[in-house]
Amino acid sequence: MSETATVIDPYTPARPLGGSTDAPPPVRHVCIVGGGSAGWMTALLLATTAYGPRLKVTVLESPQVGIIGVGEGSTPWLRRFFETLGIEEAEWMPACHATYKSGITFEGWSGRPGFARYFHPFVSMLDNMTMPAFVDHVHARLDGADVPAHPDRFFVAAALARQAKGPRAAADFPFDVWYGYHFDATLLGQFLARKATDRGVDHRQRHVNQVLLNEQGDIAALQLDDGETLAADFFVDCTGFASLLTGQALRTPFIGFGDNLFNDAAVAMPTPLHGPLESQTVATAMRHGWAWKIPLTHRQGHGYVYSSAHCSADEAETELRRHLGLLDADIQARHLKMRVGRMEQIWQRNCVAIGLSQGFIEPLEATALLYVQVTASMLVEVLEKRALGPDAQAQFNEAMRQRFENTRDYIVAHYKTTSRTDTAYWRANAENMHLSDSLKGVLMTWMSRKPLIPGLKAGRFGQGYPAVSWYALLAGMGVFPDAEDLTPPTTAQARHDLTAIDDFIAHSLRHFPDHRALLADIPPGNSHRLLQTYAW
């Protein structure tokens, strides 16, 4: 897809981090190849840089290439993205059929009695009132005491999801709950495109026939299908799994995660929306992977993420249809292939890969858009600092490597701690020994009945996710001594008043509206509330 061309290199030599901000910007034109959520999120962030008015941003969107768009979930950091850009929920959410997300329920991942399902909550200011009791009960149970240690009892977010309440409290309630969203990914891309073009981004519907490199090996220009040659200073690869620029033109090696994560395919299909509108994603364990349920305002999004080494596409579709009670329904299924892993270098020469072109970790924790947001924000930062030299590039790539591998570890932990043995797929996951030292540190600390928090805070292991996530996962999976081996707790082990915790959560819930009612009348932004990293 590439060849060397004699084109004047527009890429200005880099300045180190901390260079003079009075100097002319080294990048005057950024060309983003590919639209969708990744391309348009990046375009919007670039258009609002410190020198945005002097920066030309072009998005090339091929009419020949479809967009991978299904019902999708996000982490709470998407909220900050919209707040940074001054875009109200009341504007974008209805346009994208979006709903609120308090967290994720994991159904059927554990066969341990009492732990058939658990909820992974997003962080809340209110958790500072209940998390200490949860952690104490976890360690008491690890020590053999028969005390309740299931995470669902201790977190407001779990109760919000169960009762189909929205995670935005009344204005007079001074505590913030972090939340994410569910949305139609195709509609989100279209909404962001409109916003970006309104803010001056140049949108061209053109197909790239060829990537032209200069003598130094940088991208000099793109040969388009209408014969035009488009040059730019810097390029962003948002071409999905094809990775047209980073992978094909610049020949960046790809590092697969197949030894750690077996799932590499998915089948998706929608169903009508019935019953309560819960503010949660549901991830249900299946024979060869897991199925998602994502509520939008007009339908339910369903899909099955599976390992093609253990299950054919037809078998996966049949299992999903049976799971949904739709074996004979005339609803078309959509099959997808996933390339799980990351590019060796996310920033290669004068090109940064963002979105699926940079890598992908299966969607169990909805991190895809988080990586788009993080990478685009990091790109904005280096452009604003005019720090495009080798040191800045190395720091950038190392930061992204750590993010990918930290997230991979957390996802792998779901499979490693499973107690399911009903299929070869689950047995292979439980027996998998391709674990990082960091993940081994988490699991060894847990099994040795020591607190995780000191090691997490010191950076010895488990980076990328807060303590509440690790405790919710391991306790939610029921990784404790067998019930018959538990003994009555001592007075110290049973010192927390669980009835008081139940009452606290029940009283807190009164300040949160029904999810449907909240979506019907979304209030103005609540950016005045504290968006901070909470103690846990």
C-alpha positions in Angstrom: 0.0 0.0 0.0 3.0 2.3 0.1 5.8 3.5 -2.1 8.6 6.1 -1.9 7.7 9.4 -3.5 9.7 12.5 -4.1 7.7 14.9 -2.0 9.0 17.8 0.1 8.9 16.5 3.7 6.4 18.8 5.5 7.3 17.3 8.9 9.0 19.9 11.0 11.9 18.6 13.1 10.8 17.9 16.7 11.5 20.0 19.7 12.0 18.4 23.1 9.3 18.5 25.8 9.1 21.8 27.5 10.2 23.7 24.4 9.2 27.4 23.9 5.5 27.8 23.4 6.2 31.1 21.6 7.7 29.3 18.6 5.6 28.5 15.6 3.7 25.2 15.9 5.6 22.4 14.3 2.5 20.8 13.0 0.1 23.0 11.0 -2.0 20.3 9.2 -3.1 17.0 10.7 -4.8 14.5 8.4 -7.0 11.8 10.1 -7.7 8.8 7.9 -10.9 7.2 8.8 -14.0 8.5 10.5 -16.2 6.7 13.0 -16.1 7.4 16.7 -12.3 7.2 16.8 -11.7 9.6 13.9 -14.2 12.2 14.9 -13.4 12.1 18.6 -9.7 12.8 17.7 -10.8 15.6 15.3 -12.8 17.3 17.9 -10.0 17.2 20.5 -7.5 18.5 17.9 -9.9 21.3 16.9 -9.9 22.5 20.5 -6.1 22.6 21.1 -4.4 25.7 22.4 -3.5 26.6 18.9 -6.6 25.1 17.3 -7.4 28.2 15.2 -4.0 27.8 13.5 -4.2 24.1 13.1 -5.9 22.6 10.0 -7.6 19.3 10.7 -8.8 17.1 7.8 -10.8 13.9 8.1 -10.7 11.5 5.1 -13.6 9.1 5.3 -13.8 6.5 2.6 -17.3 5.9 1.1 -16.0 2.3 0.3 -15.3 1.3 3.8 -18.1 0.5 6.3 -18.0 1.4 10.0 -18.0 -1.2 12.8 -21.0 0.2 14.6 -23.0 -1.7 17.2 -24.5 -1.0 20.6 -21.6 0.0 22.7 -20.7 0.9 26.3 -18.2 3.3 27.7 -16.3 3.9 30.9 -17.0 7.1 33.0 -14.2 8.9 31.2 -16.5 9.6 28.2 -18.4 11.9 30.5 -15.3 14.1 30.9 -14.8 14.1 27.1 -18.2 15.7 26.5 -17.8 18.1 29.5 -14.4 19.3 28.1 -16.0 20.1 24.8 -19.0 21.8 26.3 -21.5 19.3 24.9 -24.5 18.6 27.1 -25.9 15.1 27.6 -29.3 16.5 26.7 -28.0 17.2 23.2 -25.9 14.2 22.4 -27.6 11.3 24.3 -31.0 11.5 22.5 -29.2 11.8 19.1 -27.4 8.5 19.8 -30.2 6.6 21.6 -27.9 6.7 24.6 -28.6 5.4 28.1 -26.7 5.7 31.4 -24.4 2.9 32.7 -23.7 2.4 36.4 -21.5 -0.6 35.8 -21.4 -4.2 34.6 -23.1 -7.3 35.9 -21.2 -10.6 35.3 -23.6 -13.5 35.1 -22.6 -17.1 35.3 -18.9 -16.6 35.4 -18.5 -18.5 38.7 -19.8 -21.8 39.8 -19.1 -21.1 43.4 -22.2 -21.2 45.6 -23.5 -17.7 46.3 -21.4 -16.1 43.6 -23.3 -16.9 40.4 -23.3 -13.2 39.5 -21.7 -10.0 40.7 -21.6 -6.3 39.8 -18.5 -4.3 38.9 -19.4 -0.8 40.0 -18.1 2.5 38.8 -16.5 4.6 41.5 -18.7 6.7 43.7 -18.0 9.3 46.4 -20.5 7.3 48.5 -18.2 4.3 48.3 -15.9 5.9 50.9 -18.6 5.1 53.4 -19.0 1.4 52.6 -15.7 0.3 51.0 -13.8 -0.1 54.3 -16.4 -2.5 55.6 -16.3 -4.4 52.3 -12.5 -4.8 52.3 -12.5 -5.9 56.0 -15.1 -8.5 55.2 -13.2 -9.7 52.2 -10.1 -10.3 54.3 -12.0 -11.8 57.1 -13.5 -14.3 54.7 -10.1 -15.0 53.1 -9.0 -15.8 56.7 -11.8 -18.3 57.0 -14.5 -16.3 58.7 -18.1 -16.8 57.6 -19.0 -13.2 56.9 -20.8 -11.7 53.9 -18.2 -10.5 51.3 -20.2 -10.4 48.1 -19.5 -6.9 46.5 -23.1 -6.2 45.5 -24.3 -5.5 49.0 -21.7 -2.7 49.6 -22.1 -0.4 46.6 -24.7 2.1 45.6 -24.1 1.6 41.9 -25.1 -2.1 42.2 -28.4 -1.1 43.7 -29.0 1.6 41.1 -28.6 -1.0 38.3 -30.8 -3.6 40.1 -33.6 -1.1 40.6 -33.4 0.5 37.1 -32.5 3.9 38.4 -30.4 6.5 36.7 -27.0 7.4 38.2 -27.6 11.1 38.2 -28.8 12.2 41.6 -31.1 15.1 42.4 -29.5 18.5 42.4 -29.7 18.8 46.2 -27.8 15.6 46.8 -24.2 16.6 47.2 -22.6 13.3 46.2 -21.5 12.3 42.7 -21.7 8.9 41.2 -19.4 8.2 38.3 -21.2 6.6 35.3 -20.7 5.7 31.7 -23.0 5.4 28.8 -24.5 3.0 26.3 -25.0 4.3 22.8 -25.4 3.5 19.1 -21.7 3.7 17.9 -22.7 4.6 14.3 -24.9 7.5 15.5 -22.3 8.7 17.9 -19.8 8.9 15.0 -22.3 10.9 13.0 -23.0 13.2 15.8 -19.3 13.9 16.4 -18.8 14.5 12.7 -21.4 17.2 12.7 -19.9 18.8 15.8 -16.4 18.6 14.3 -17.3 20.2 11.0 -19.2 22.9 12.8 -15.9 23.7 14.6 -13.9 23.9 11.4 -12.7 20.4 10.7 -12.4 19.7 6.9 -14.4 16.6 6.0 -13.6 14.8 2.7 -15.3 11.7 1.5 -12.4 10.1 -0.4 -10.8 6.7 -0.6 -7.0 6.4 -0.1 -5.5 4.4 -3.0 -1.9 4.8 -1.9 0.3 6.0 1.0 3.3 7.9 -0.2 6.5 7.9 1.9 9.4 10.3 1.7 13.0 9.3 1.6 13.2 9.3 5.4 10.3 6.9 5.6 7.8 9.3 7.0 4.3 9.6 5.4 4.5 12.5 2.9 1.1 12.4 1.3 -1.9 10.3 0.4 -2.9 9.4 -3.2 -6.7 9.7 -3.3 -9.2 8.0 -5.6 -9.9 11.2 -7.5 -6.3 11.6 -8.4 -5.5 14.3 -5.8 -2.4 14.0 -3.7 -3.1 15.2 -0.2 0.0 16.2 2.0 0.0 16.9 5.7 2.5 17.4 8.5 1.1 14.7 10.7 -1.3 11.8 10.2 -3.6 9.9 12.4 -4.5 6.3 11.5 -8.2 5.6 12.3 -8.6 2.9 9.6 -9.7 0.1 12.0 -8.2 -3.4 11.9 -6.9 -2.7 8.4 -4.4 -0.3 9.9 -3.7 1.3 6.5 -1.0 3.7 7.6 0.6 2.2 10.8 0.4 -1.4 9.8 0.5 -1.6 6.0 2.4 1.6 5.0 4.8 1.9 8.0 5.0 -1.8 8.6 4.7 -1.6 12.3 4.8 -5.0 13.9 1.7 -6.2 15.7 1.9 -7.9 19.1 -1.0 -10.4 19.5 -2.5 -11.3 22.9 -3.8 -14.7 21.7 -1.8 -16.5 24.5 -3.6 -14.5 27.1 -7.1 -13.8 25.5 -8.7 -16.5 23.4 -11.7 -14.6 22.1 -11.3 -13.3 18.5 -14.8 -13.2 17.0 -18.2 -11.9 17.8 -21.8 -12.2 16.5 -24.2 -9.3 17.2 -28.0 -8.8 16.8 -30.6 -6.4 18.2 -33.9 -7.2 19.9 -36.8 -5.0 20.9 -36.7 -3.3 24.2 -39.0 -4.7 26.9 -39.3 -4.4 30.6 -37.3 -2.1 32.9 -34.5 0.0 31.4 -31.6 -1.0 33.6 -28.5 1.2 33.8 -26.1 -1.6 33.3 -24.3 -3.8 30.8 -24.8 -7.5 31.4 -22.0 -9.9 30.5 -23.3 -13.5 30.6 -20.8 -16.4 30.4 -21.6 -18.8 27.5 -20.1 -22.1 26.4 -17.2 -20.5 24.4 -17.1 -16.9 25.5 -19.6 -14.4 26.8 -22.7 -12.6 25.7 -23.4 -8.9 26.1 -26.7 -7.1 26.7 -26.6 -3.3 26.2 -29.8 -1.3 26.7 -30.4 1.6 24.3 -33.5 3.8 24.4 -35.1 2.1 21.4 -33.7 -1.5 21.5 -31.5 -4.0 23.3 -28.1 -4.7 21.8 -26.9 -8.3 22.1 -23.8 -10.1 21.0 -21.6 -13.1 21.7 -17.8 -12.7 22.0 -16.2 -16.1 21.5 -13.1 -18.1 20.6 -13.1 -19.3 17.0 -10.6 -22.0 18.0 -13.4 -23.5 20.2 -16.6 -22.6 18.3 -17.6 -22.0 14.6 -19.5 -18.8 13.6 -22.6 -20.8 12.9 -22.4 -22.5 16.3 -21.9 -19.2 18.0 -25.0 -17.7 16.3 -27.1 -20.7 17.2 -26.0 -20.5 20.8 -26.7 -16.7 20.9 -30.2 -17.2 19.4 -31.0 -19.9 21.9 -29.8 -17.7 24.7 -32.1 -15.0 23.5 -35.0 -17.3 22.7 -34.8 -16.3 19.0 -33.9 -19.6 17.3 -36.8 -19.1 14.8 -36.8 -15.3 14.8 -36.2 -13.4 11.5 -33.6 -11.2 13.0 -30.3 -10.8 11.0 -27.1 -11.5 12.9 -23.9 -9.6 12.1 -20.5 -11.5 12.4 -17.3 -9.7 13.3 -13.7 -10.7 13.5 -11.4 -9.2 16.1 -7.6 -8.7 16.1 -6.7 -8.7 19.8 -3.4 -7.2 20.7 -1.6 -3.9 20.0 0.8 -2.3 17.6 4.4 -2.4 18.8 4.5 1.4 18.4 1.3 3.4 18.6 3.3 6.5 17.4 5.5 5.6 14.5 7.3 8.4 12.6 4.8 11.1 11.8 1.7 9.0 12.4 -0.3 8.0 15.5 -2.7 5.1 15.4 -6.0 5.6 17.3 -8.9 3.2 17.7 -8.8 -0.3 16.3 -5.8 0.5 14.2 -3.6 0.8 17.3 -4.9 -2.4 18.9 -7.9 -3.9 20.6 -8.7 -5.7 23.8 -11.9 -7.7 23.8 -14.8 -5.5 24.9 -15.4 -7.1 28.3 -14.7 -3.8 30.2 -15.7 -1.4 27.4 -12.3 0.2 27.1 -12.3 0.8 23.3 -13.4 4.4 23.4 -11.4 5.0 26.5 -8.2 4.2 24.5 -9.4 6.6 21.7 -9.9 9.4 24.2 -6.6 8.8 26.1 -4.5 8.5 22.9 -6.1 11.6 21.3 -5.6 13.6 24.5 -2.0 12.6 24.6 -1.6 13.6 21.0 -3.1 17.0 21.7 -0.7 17.4 24.6 2.5 16.7 22.6 1.3 19.0 19.8 0.6 21.8 22.2 4.0 21.3 23.9 5.6 21.0 20.4 7.3 18.0 21.8 7.7 15.6 18.8 11.2 14.4 19.3 12.4 10.8 20.0 12.2 11.1 23.8 8.6 12.3 23.6 7.7 9.6 21.1 9.3 6.9 23.4 7.4 8.2 26.4 4.2 8.1 24.4 4.7 4.6 23.2 5.7 3.3 26.7 2.7 4.9 28.3 0.4 3.2 25.7 2.2 -0.1 26.1 1.5 0.0 29.9 -2.1 0.9 29.4 -2.7 -1.9 27.0 -1.0 -4.5 29.1 -2.6 -3.3 32.4 -6.0 -3.6 30.8 -5.2 -7.0 29.4 -4.2 -8.2 32.8 -7.5 -7.1 34.3 -9.4 -8.8 31.5 -7.4 -12.0 31.8 -8.1 -12.1 35.5 -11.8 -12.7 34.7 -10.9 -15.8 32.9 -8.2 -17.1 35.2 -10.3 -16.9 38.3 -13.3 -18.7 36.7 -14.5 -21.9 38.3 -16.3 -23.1 35.2 -15.1 -26.4 33.7 -18.1 -27.3 31.5 -16.3 -26.8 28.2 -12.8 -27.1 26.8 -12.8 -23.3 26.4 -13.3 -22.6 30.1 -10.9 -25.3 31.1 -8.2 -23.8 28.8 -8.8 -20.4 30.4 -8.5 -21.7 33.9 -5.3 -23.6 33.0 -3.7 -20.7 31.2 -0.3 -19.8 32.6 0.6 -17.0 30.2 0.3 -14.4 33.0 2.3 -11.2 33.4 4.3 -10.8 36.6 1.9 -8.0 37.5 -1.1 -10.2 37.4 0.7 -13.0 39.2 1.5 -10.4 41.9 -2.2 -9.6 42.4 -3.3 -13.2 42.5 -0.5 -14.4 44.8 -1.2 -11.5 47.2 -4.9 -12.4 47.2 -4.3 -16.1 47.8 -1.8 -15.4 50.5 -4.6 -13.4 52.3 -2.7 -10.1 52.2 -4.3 -6.7 51.4 -4.0 -5.6 47.8 -4.2 -1.9 48.4 -0.5 -1.3 49.5 0.8 -3.2 46.4 -1.7 -1.4 44.1 -0.7 2.0 45.5 3.0 1.3 45.3 2.7 0.2 41.7 4.1 -3.2 42.4 1.2 -4.8 40.5 -2.4 -4.3 39.2 -1.9 -0.9 37.6 -4.6 0.6 35.5 -7.6 -0.3 37.7 -8.4 1.0 41.1 -8.6 -1.2 44.2 -12.4 -1.3 44.1 -12.3 -3.0 40.7 -9.8 -5.7 41.8 -11.7 -6.4 45.0 -15.1 -6.5 43.2 -13.7 -8.9 40.6 -12.0 -11.4 43.0 -14.6 -11.2 45.6 -17.4 -11.3 43.0 -15.9 -14.5 41.5 -16.0 -16.0 45.0 -12.3 -16.6 45.2 -12.5 -17.6 48.9 -12.1 -20.7 51.0 -14.9 -23.2 50.5 -18.1 -22.5 52.5 -17.8 -25.7 54.5 -14.3 -24.6 55.7 -15.6 -21.3 57.1 -15.9 -20.7 60.8 -18.0 -18.2 62.8 -16.3 -14.7 62.8 -14.7 -13.2 65.8 -16.1 -10.0 67.4 -13.4 -8.0 65.5 -14.2 -9.7 62.2 -17.9 -9.0 62.6 -17.6 -5.4 63.9 -19.3 -3.7 61.0 -23.0 -3.1 61.2 -24.3 -4.4 57.8 -27.8 -3.3 58.6 -26.5 0.3 58.8 -24.9 -0.2 55.4 -28.1 -1.5 54.0 -30.0 1.5 55.3 -27.3 3.9 54.0 -27.6 2.5 50.5 -31.4 2.5 50.7 -31.6 6.1 51.8 -29.1 7.1 49.1 -31.2 5.5 46.4 -34.1 7.8 47.2 -32.2 10.7 45.6 -31.9 8.9 42.2 -34.6 8.9 39.6 -36.0 6.1 37.5 -33.8 5.6 34.5 -36.5 6.1 31.9 -37.7 9.3 33.7 -34.1 10.7 33.8 -33.7 10.0 30.0 -37.0 11.7 29.3 -35.8 14.9 31.0 -32.0 15.0 31.1 -31.0 18.0 33.3 -28.2 20.4 32.4 -24.6 19.3 33.0 -23.4 18.5 36.4 -19.8 19.5 35.9 -20.0 21.5 39.1 -19.9 18.2 41.0 -16.5 16.8 42.1 -15.0 14.6 39.4 -12.0 13.4 41.4 -10.1 10.2 42.0 -11.7 8.9 45.1 -9.8 7.3 48.0 -10.5 3.8 46.9 
